[in-house]
Amino acid sequence: MTAENPARHAVIVGGNRTPFVKAGTAFADASAQDLLTAALDGLVARFGLAGRTVDEVAAGAVLKHSRDYNLTREAVLGSALSPHTPAVDLQQACGTGLETLVYVANKIRLGQATTAIAGGVDSASDAPVVVSERLRRALLAARRARTPGQRARAFLGLAPADLLPVPPAVVESRTGLSMGESQALTTTRWNIGRQAQDELALASHRNLAAAWQDGFFDDLVTPYLGVTRDGTLRPDTSLERLAALKPVFGRGPDASMTAGNSTPLSDGAAVVLLAEEGQARDNGWPALARVVDAQVAATDYVTGREDLLLAPARALPVLLERTGLGLGDFEYIEVHEAFAATVLATLAAWSEQGLGEVDRARLNVNGSSLAAGHPFAATGGRIAATLAKLLSRKGPGSLGLISICAAGGQGVVAILEGV
């Protein structure tokens, strides 16, 4: 037996991300590795890490090519970090960025690391294109073949349709539904109206635009490929413009989910630097916020008895009971805006569980995914860095809550505390 480590706190030192842009636009020719490397290099430059070894970098991506089996390590090798920096790929769909943060924070608490980087990246522009199953098997058989004749026979029996690529799509394999289609069912079940969705989307754009105008993101975002600001932000939108959009998810006269109150397919990367609190002081780094606690959960969405994107409604009660906190204790609450209706359904579920009401003045105060965009695995890093800076400005002891839903009926919630 060895003596237990004294109490160690993992703190967020700072973050960095690329701007987020709509897929097929400014970053269309950049790979996920390019984006993650750019985000890392911006962080390295900001905190003087060039040539230094970090104990670990944890990141991930949802839309991933087979060539990217070691994505994070390759991004590290392409960055200004020391090549002695180890890396690991983790993935929990949209929860990836936050889960990697929890992963490295726990390592710091255990004494297995003193400095670490967490984050994620996704490029819908760089989504892998899949071949048909019959063609895949034929290609593998041809690769195993020893003679030209054997290679030719591997392709016998293929029909023209087998040669067509399978269009990329983010759908639940067990239901065949996209996130939007699944959320449309939830939107109807929870009676979420169109106006409430558009109002939340408008608030996201206005809050994000104000934050950019005030310079809040100047030390959180590094320009990339000539882009200096999030490309999906619409500071001039209005309720009238949002109301004019036609529904894209749901059916019938009650369909209410539009391109304006749903997140677009996006490209971008975000990373967060964490350190043991004393180590941060020794390096002359700021300690913005401590990572207090986190909780994951999952729903039984396959049977239809529960909702795909409401796992945070299962996770939060557990976290609050363990910490003895209530919703009213949080100065800031960040709920990932996969869709405006997702946020509204999550708030309604929390209220139904008796957790209380969320003060909208504390919700996503600097905007969120509806305005910024949502490169799946990068969103958690964006939110964590934003919240840590808000809490640092608020002062020691201030509390913030992060809630992120994820594909597969999963979700993660976490608490940060200002230092």
C-alpha positions in Angstrom: 0.0 0.0 0.0 1.1 3.5 -0.8 0.0 6.7 0.9 -2.9 8.4 -0.8 -2.2 11.6 -2.6 -3.2 14.8 -0.8 -6.2 16.6 -2.2 -5.4 17.6 -5.8 -7.5 19.9 -7.9 -7.7 20.0 -11.7 -8.1 23.5 -12.9 -8.9 24.9 -16.4 -6.1 27.2 -17.4 -7.5 28.3 -20.7 -8.8 27.1 -24.0 -8.4 27.6 -27.7 -10.5 26.7 -30.7 -10.8 27.5 -34.3 -13.8 29.4 -35.4 -16.6 27.1 -36.2 -18.0 27.3 -39.8 -20.7 25.6 -41.8 -19.7 22.5 -43.6 -18.7 22.9 -47.2 -17.5 26.5 -46.7 -14.2 28.0 -45.5 -12.8 24.8 -44.1 -14.0 22.4 -46.8 -10.5 21.4 -47.8 -9.2 21.0 -44.2 -9.1 17.6 -42.6 -10.1 16.8 -39.0 -6.4 16.4 -38.3 -5.6 19.8 -39.8 -8.3 21.4 -37.6 -7.2 19.7 -34.4 -3.5 20.5 -35.0 -4.5 24.2 -35.6 -6.4 24.3 -32.3 -3.5 22.7 -30.4 -1.0 25.1 -31.9 -3.1 28.1 -30.9 -3.1 26.8 -27.3 0.6 26.0 -27.4 1.3 29.6 -28.5 -1.0 31.1 -26.0 0.6 29.3 -23.0 4.2 29.0 -24.1 4.1 25.2 -24.6 6.3 25.0 -27.7 8.7 22.1 -27.4 7.3 21.1 -24.0 6.0 17.7 -23.0 2.4 17.6 -21.8 1.5 14.6 -19.7 -1.3 13.6 -22.1 -3.6 15.0 -24.8 -7.1 13.4 -25.0 -9.4 14.2 -27.9 -11.7 12.6 -30.3 -13.9 12.9 -33.4 -17.2 11.5 -34.4 -16.8 11.6 -38.2 -13.6 9.6 -38.5 -11.7 8.0 -41.4 -10.0 4.7 -40.9 -6.7 6.6 -41.6 -7.5 8.6 -38.4 -7.2 5.6 -36.1 -4.5 7.6 -34.1 -5.9 11.0 -34.8 -4.9 12.8 -31.6 -1.4 11.5 -31.6 -0.9 12.5 -35.2 -2.2 16.0 -34.4 0.3 16.2 -31.5 3.1 15.1 -33.8 2.1 17.8 -36.3 1.9 20.5 -33.6 4.6 22.5 -31.8 4.3 20.2 -28.7 7.2 17.9 -27.9 6.9 14.6 -29.7 7.2 12.9 -26.3 3.7 14.0 -25.5 1.4 10.9 -25.5 -2.1 11.1 -26.8 -5.3 9.1 -26.7 -8.5 9.1 -28.8 -11.8 9.0 -26.9 -15.3 9.3 -28.3 -18.8 9.8 -26.9 -20.5 11.5 -29.8 -21.4 15.1 -28.9 -20.2 14.5 -25.4 -16.7 13.8 -26.5 -15.1 17.2 -25.7 -16.5 17.2 -22.1 -15.8 13.5 -21.5 -12.1 14.0 -22.5 -12.0 16.9 -20.0 -13.4 14.7 -17.2 -10.9 12.0 -18.2 -7.8 14.2 -17.9 -9.1 16.0 -14.8 -9.5 12.6 -13.0 -5.9 11.7 -14.0 -4.7 15.0 -12.5 -6.7 14.3 -9.3 -5.1 10.8 -9.0 -1.6 12.2 -9.5 -1.1 10.5 -12.9 -0.7 13.9 -14.6 0.0 17.5 -13.8 -0.7 19.1 -17.1 -3.0 17.8 -19.8 -5.1 18.9 -22.8 -8.6 17.8 -23.6 -10.8 18.5 -26.6 -12.3 17.3 -29.8 -12.7 18.0 -33.5 -15.2 17.3 -36.3 -15.4 18.1 -39.9 -18.6 17.4 -41.7 -16.8 18.5 -44.8 -14.3 15.7 -44.3 -16.9 13.0 -43.5 -15.8 9.5 -44.7 -17.7 8.1 -47.6 -18.6 4.4 -47.1 -18.8 1.8 -49.8 -21.5 -0.9 -49.9 -21.0 -4.0 -47.8 -20.7 -6.2 -50.9 -18.0 -4.0 -52.4 -16.2 -3.8 -49.1 -16.0 -7.6 -48.8 -14.9 -7.9 -52.4 -12.1 -5.4 -51.9 -10.9 -7.3 -48.8 -11.0 -10.6 -50.7 -9.1 -9.1 -53.6 -6.4 -7.8 -51.1 -6.0 -11.4 -49.8 -5.8 -12.9 -53.3 -2.5 -14.3 -54.4 -3.0 -14.3 -58.2 -4.6 -12.0 -60.8 -7.3 -14.6 -61.4 -8.2 -14.7 -57.7 -8.4 -10.9 -57.6 -10.7 -10.8 -60.6 -13.0 -13.5 -59.1 -13.4 -11.4 -55.9 -15.4 -8.9 -57.9 -17.7 -11.4 -59.7 -21.3 -11.0 -58.8 -21.2 -7.4 -58.0 -24.1 -5.4 -59.3 -23.8 -1.8 -60.5 -25.7 -0.6 -57.4 -22.9 -2.2 -55.3 -20.4 0.3 -56.7 -22.3 3.3 -55.5 -21.0 5.0 -52.4 -23.2 5.2 -49.3 -23.9 8.9 -48.6 -22.7 10.0 -45.2 -25.4 10.3 -42.6 -25.5 10.7 -38.9 -28.3 8.3 -37.9 -29.0 6.0 -35.0 -28.3 2.5 -36.2 -31.0 0.9 -34.0 -33.8 3.2 -35.1 -32.7 4.4 -38.5 -33.6 8.0 -37.4 -31.4 11.0 -37.6 -31.0 13.2 -34.5 -33.4 15.7 -36.0 -36.0 13.1 -36.7 -35.6 11.7 -33.2 -35.8 15.2 -31.6 -39.0 15.9 -33.6 -40.6 13.1 -31.7 -39.4 14.6 -28.4 -40.6 18.0 -29.5 -44.1 16.7 -30.0 -44.1 14.6 -26.8 -43.1 17.6 -24.7 -45.3 20.1 -26.5 -42.5 22.4 -27.4 -43.9 25.2 -29.6 -42.3 26.9 -32.6 -42.2 30.4 -31.1 -40.3 29.2 -28.0 -37.8 27.5 -30.2 -37.2 30.6 -32.3 -36.9 32.8 -29.3 -34.2 30.6 -27.9 -32.4 30.6 -31.2 -32.6 34.3 -31.4 -31.2 34.7 -27.9 -28.2 32.4 -28.9 -27.3 34.6 -31.9 -27.7 37.8 -29.9 -25.7 36.6 -27.0 -22.9 35.2 -29.1 -22.7 38.4 -31.2 -22.5 40.5 -28.1 -19.7 38.3 -26.7 -17.7 38.6 -30.0 -18.3 42.4 -30.0 -17.1 42.7 -26.4 -13.9 40.8 -27.2 -14.7 37.8 -25.0 -13.4 35.3 -27.4 -10.2 37.1 -28.3 -8.1 34.8 -26.0 -10.2 31.7 -26.8 -10.2 31.5 -30.6 -7.3 31.5 -33.1 -8.1 32.5 -36.6 -7.8 29.8 -39.2 -7.6 29.9 -43.0 -8.6 33.5 -42.9 -11.7 33.0 -40.8 -11.7 35.1 -37.6 -15.3 34.5 -36.3 -17.8 31.8 -36.2 -19.3 31.5 -39.7 -22.8 30.4 -38.7 -23.4 33.5 -36.4 -26.3 35.7 -37.7 -26.2 38.9 -35.6 -28.9 40.5 -37.7 -31.4 37.7 -37.5 -34.9 38.3 -36.0 -38.0 36.5 -34.9 -39.6 37.5 -38.1 -36.8 35.9 -40.2 -36.7 32.8 -38.1 -40.5 32.5 -38.3 -40.4 32.6 -42.1 -38.3 29.4 -42.3 -40.0 26.1 -43.2 -39.7 23.1 -41.0 -37.1 20.5 -41.9 -37.8 17.9 -39.2 -41.2 16.5 -38.2 -44.3 15.9 -40.1 -47.7 17.5 -40.4 -49.0 20.9 -39.4 -47.3 20.8 -36.0 -43.8 20.4 -37.4 -41.7 23.2 -35.9 -38.0 22.4 -36.2 -36.3 24.6 -38.9 -32.8 25.2 -40.0 -32.9 28.3 -37.9 -33.7 26.6 -34.6 -31.4 23.5 -35.3 -27.6 23.4 -35.5 -26.0 23.2 -38.9 -23.4 20.6 -39.9 -20.2 22.2 -38.9 -16.4 22.1 -39.0 -14.1 23.0 -36.2 -11.9 22.0 -33.3 -11.6 23.0 -29.6 -9.1 22.2 -26.9 -8.7 23.0 -23.2 -5.5 23.1 -21.1 -5.9 21.7 -17.6 -3.3 21.5 -14.8 -3.0 20.6 -11.2 -3.7 23.8 -9.3 -0.2 24.2 -7.8 1.4 23.4 -11.1 -0.6 26.1 -12.8 0.7 28.6 -10.2 4.3 27.4 -10.7 3.9 28.0 -14.5 2.5 31.4 -14.0 -0.8 30.3 -15.6 -4.2 31.5 -14.6 -6.5 29.1 -12.8 -9.9 29.9 -14.2 -12.1 27.2 -12.7 -11.8 23.9 -10.9 -13.4 20.8 -12.3 -15.7 19.8 -9.4 -17.6 16.7 -10.5 -19.4 15.0 -13.5 -21.9 12.4 -14.3 -22.9 10.4 -17.3 -26.2 8.7 -18.1 -28.1 7.0 -20.9 -31.7 6.5 -21.9 -33.7 3.6 -23.2 -34.6 5.4 -26.4 -34.7 2.3 -28.6 -38.0 1.1 -27.2 -39.5 4.6 -27.5 -40.2 4.8 -23.8 -37.5 7.5 -23.4 -36.1 10.3 -25.5 -32.8 10.1 -27.5 -31.4 13.5 -26.4 -32.7 13.7 -22.8 -30.0 11.6 -21.0 -28.9 14.8 -19.1 -32.3 14.6 -17.4 -31.2 11.3 -15.9 -27.6 12.4 -15.1 -28.3 15.7 -13.4 -30.4 14.5 -10.4 -27.5 12.0 -9.5 -24.9 14.8 -9.7 -27.0 17.2 -7.7 -27.7 14.7 -5.0 -24.0 13.7 -4.7 -22.9 17.3 -4.4 -25.8 18.7 -2.4 -26.4 21.4 -4.9 -29.5 22.7 -6.6 -30.2 24.5 -9.9 -30.4 27.8 -8.1 -26.8 27.5 -6.9 -25.4 28.0 -10.4 -24.5 31.4 -11.7 -24.2 30.0 -15.2 -25.9 27.1 -16.9 -24.7 25.9 -20.2 -27.1 23.5 -22.0 -25.8 22.4 -25.4 -28.1 23.6 -28.2 -28.3 20.5 -30.4 -31.7 21.9 -31.3 -33.6 24.7 -29.6 -36.3 22.1 -28.7 -33.7 19.9 -27.0 -32.8 22.7 -24.6 -36.5 23.4 -23.9 -37.3 19.7 -23.4 -34.3 19.3 -21.0 -35.4 22.3 -18.9 -39.0 21.0 -18.9 -37.7 17.5 -17.8 -35.6 19.0 -15.0 -38.6 21.0 -13.8 -40.9 17.9 -13.9 -38.4 16.1 -11.8 -38.6 18.8 -9.1 -35.2 20.2 -9.7 -36.5 23.7 -10.2 -36.7 26.2 -12.9 -33.7 27.6 -14.8 -33.3 31.4 -14.8 -33.0 32.2 -18.5 -30.7 35.1 -17.6 -28.2 32.5 -16.5 -28.6 30.2 -19.5 -26.1 30.2 -22.4 -25.2 33.8 -21.6 -22.6 34.0 -24.4 -24.6 32.0 -26.9 -24.2 28.4 -27.8 -24.4 25.8 -30.6 -27.4 27.3 -32.5 -25.3 30.4 -33.2 -21.7 29.1 -33.0 -22.2 25.8 -34.9 -21.7 22.3 -33.6 -18.7 20.3 -34.8 -19.8 17.3 -32.7 -16.7 16.4 -30.7 -15.5 20.0 -30.4 -18.6 21.4 -28.6 -17.7 20.3 -25.1 -14.3 22.0 -25.3 -15.9 25.2 -26.6 -18.4 25.2 -23.8 -16.0 24.4 -21.0 -13.5 27.1 -21.9 -16.3 29.7 -22.2 -17.8 28.7 -18.9 -14.4 28.7 -17.1 -13.7 32.2 -18.3 -17.1 33.4 -17.2 -16.6 31.9 -13.7 -13.2 33.4 -13.4 -14.7 36.8 -14.0 -17.5 36.1 -11.6 -15.1 35.3 -8.8 -14.0 32.4 -6.5 -16.7 30.0 -5.5 -19.0 30.8 -8.3 -20.5 27.7 -9.9 -21.4 26.7 -13.4 -23.2 23.7 -14.9 -22.6 22.1 -18.3 -25.2 19.7 -19.8 -24.5 17.9 -23.1 -26.7 15.4 -24.9 -25.1 12.8 -27.2 -26.0 10.2 -29.8 -26.9 6.8 -28.6 -29.2 8.2 -25.9 -26.3 9.4 -23.8 -25.5 12.5 -21.9 -22.9 14.1 -19.6 -23.2 16.9 -17.1 -20.4 18.6 -15.2 -19.8 21.3 -12.5 -17.1 23.9 -12.7 -16.2 26.3 -9.8 -14.5 29.7 -10.2 -11.1 30.0 -8.6 
